[in-house]
Amino acid sequence: MFVNTFFRFFSINFLLYKNNFKTNSNNGDIMQINLGYVGNPPTLLDIYSHNLTFKEFSKYEYDKGIDLLTKRIKLNFINFLKVLKYNYDNKIKFYRMTHTMFPLLTHPNINIDYKEVFKDDFKKLKEIIDKYNIRIDTHPDEFCLLTSEKNNVTNNSIEILKFHLEIFKLLGIDGKCVLHLGSSKPTKDEALKRFRDNFNKLPGELKKLIILENDDKTYTVTDTLLICEELNIPMILDYHHFICNHLKSERIDKLLPRVIKTWENTNLNPKMHFSSSLNSKQKRNHSTYLNYNSFIKFLKLLKPLNTDIDIMLEAKGKDEALFRLVRQLKFYKDFKVKGTTIIL
């Protein structure tokens, strides 16, 4: 019996290693939760984003501004390689690339052949991502949305999506771009009609790029799930946003299987977000660390799904918050922790 159990455990984990990002609806009793974090890890003290605003760029002659922009993005490539190695060494299997890694490259007044200028940098980065087998996703800022009443916002958003798609192609990965539904003006129904119209006009590659997340003010899990089911878009459940913004009739345990189902046509684990409120008065703001008891409650909700899931921890402490949570979880008897993976 011990031999059979060991062989089964080894076989499952070998397949998970080989197909690290593939959604796995387990037939047995092994379920893995991979933890990730957002942005540059504070543990690496010399790592930060070398950003450049257009206001700062405009202080220089155009050629000098381009030279400064190129140097800063080169530094971001170097730092990103360090972050990926750090994540690999610490058994972190997925990561959200900071949206400030490539400043101004989608700005209409900036003309730079970034594919050629950074060709060697992209090649080196691709090799490292392939070697480490780390899942990479992105999350543009709140101005990237398909529900705006303003055509220029919609057009700019589409250009941002095209840029993210090109970055993923250069890196050779099946990356996803997290969006919120965003605007609800003048009504939710009208805003959602704009989203449908704009989404349906996108080429297939851009449609496959988008994943939608419920928000903490306007669009509930049900709102987001319905549009995801209608348009065949994978959905991210943000548990903190659900706590802040939900209908009294919403049962998260009943909605979770439907959220998981939206990922069935991808080769990726379903992805979710978890964070904790800063305090009772600033419930929507993220705290530095994570509420251990709340996370345990969330894991118990996920357990019946019997599906491997990637959870992005959105805490100000970033990697430090992740490792603190892992240390706390090791005292809990109902599951095992291996690296930054929870085995339920």
VENWO-V734032 format. One record per backbone hydrogen bond with DSSP energy under -0.5 kcal/mol. CO is the residue of the C=O (numbers start at 1). NH is the residue of the N-H. Records with the same first field share a line. If there is no record, write none. Layout:
CO = NH ; NH
This chain:
1 = 5
2 = 6
3 = 7
4 = 8
5 = 9
6 = 10
7 = 11
8 = 12
9 = 13
10 = 14
11 = 15
12 = 16
13 = 17
14 = 18
15 = 19
17 = 20
19 = 22
21 = 269
23 = 25
24 = 26 ; 308
29 = 31
31 = 344
32 = 34 ; 309
33 = 342
34 = 311
36 = 313
37 = 96
41 = 44
43 = 45
44 = 47
46 = 48
49 = 51
53 = 57
54 = 58
56 = 59
57 = 60
61 = 65
62 = 66
63 = 67
64 = 68
65 = 69
66 = 70
67 = 71
68 = 72
69 = 73
70 = 74
71 = 75
72 = 76
73 = 77
74 = 78
75 = 79
76 = 80
77 = 81
78 = 82
79 = 83
80 = 84
81 = 85
82 = 86
83 = 87
84 = 88
85 = 89
86 = 90
87 = 92
88 = 91
91 = 93 ; 340
93 = 135
94 = 37
95 = 97 ; 137
96 = 39
98 = 101
100 = 103
102 = 105
104 = 107
107 = 110
109 = 111
110 = 112
112 = 114
113 = 116 ; 117
114 = 118
116 = 119
118 = 122
119 = 123
120 = 124
121 = 125
122 = 126
123 = 127
124 = 128
125 = 129
126 = 130
127 = 131
128 = 132
129 = 133 ; 134
135 = 95
137 = 97
138 = 178
141 = 144
143 = 145
149 = 151
150 = 154
151 = 155
152 = 156
153 = 157
154 = 158
155 = 159
156 = 160
157 = 161
158 = 162
159 = 163
160 = 164
161 = 165
162 = 166
163 = 167
164 = 168
165 = 169
166 = 170
167 = 171
168 = 172 ; 173
169 = 172
173 = 175
176 = 138 ; 178
177 = 211
179 = 213
181 = 183
187 = 191
188 = 192
189 = 193
190 = 194
191 = 195
192 = 196
193 = 197
194 = 198
195 = 199
196 = 200
197 = 201
198 = 202
199 = 202
203 = 206 ; 207
204 = 208
205 = 209
206 = 210
207 = 210
209 = 177
211 = 179
212 = 236
213 = 181
218 = 220
219 = 215
220 = 224
221 = 225
222 = 226
223 = 227
224 = 228
225 = 229
226 = 230
227 = 231
228 = 232 ; 233
234 = 212
235 = 237
236 = 214 ; 238
237 = 239 ; 273
238 = 242
239 = 243
240 = 244
241 = 245
247 = 250
250 = 252
251 = 254 ; 255
252 = 256
253 = 257
255 = 258 ; 259
256 = 260
257 = 261
258 = 262
259 = 235 ; 262
260 = 263
261 = 264
263 = 266
270 = 310
271 = 237
272 = 312
273 = 239
274 = 314
276 = 287
282 = 278 ; 279 ; 285
285 = 278
287 = 316
288 = 317
290 = 292
291 = 295
292 = 296
293 = 297
294 = 298
295 = 299
296 = 300
297 = 301
298 = 302
299 = 303
300 = 304
302 = 305 ; 306
303 = 306
306 = 26
308 = 270
309 = 34 ; 311
310 = 272 ; 312
311 = 36 ; 313
312 = 274 ; 314
313 = 38 ; 315
315 = 318
317 = 320
318 = 322
319 = 323
320 = 324
321 = 325
322 = 326
323 = 327
324 = 328
325 = 329
326 = 330
328 = 331
329 = 332
332 = 335
336 = 343
337 = 339
338 = 340 ; 341
340 = 35
341 = 338 ; 343
342 = 33 ; 344
343 = 336
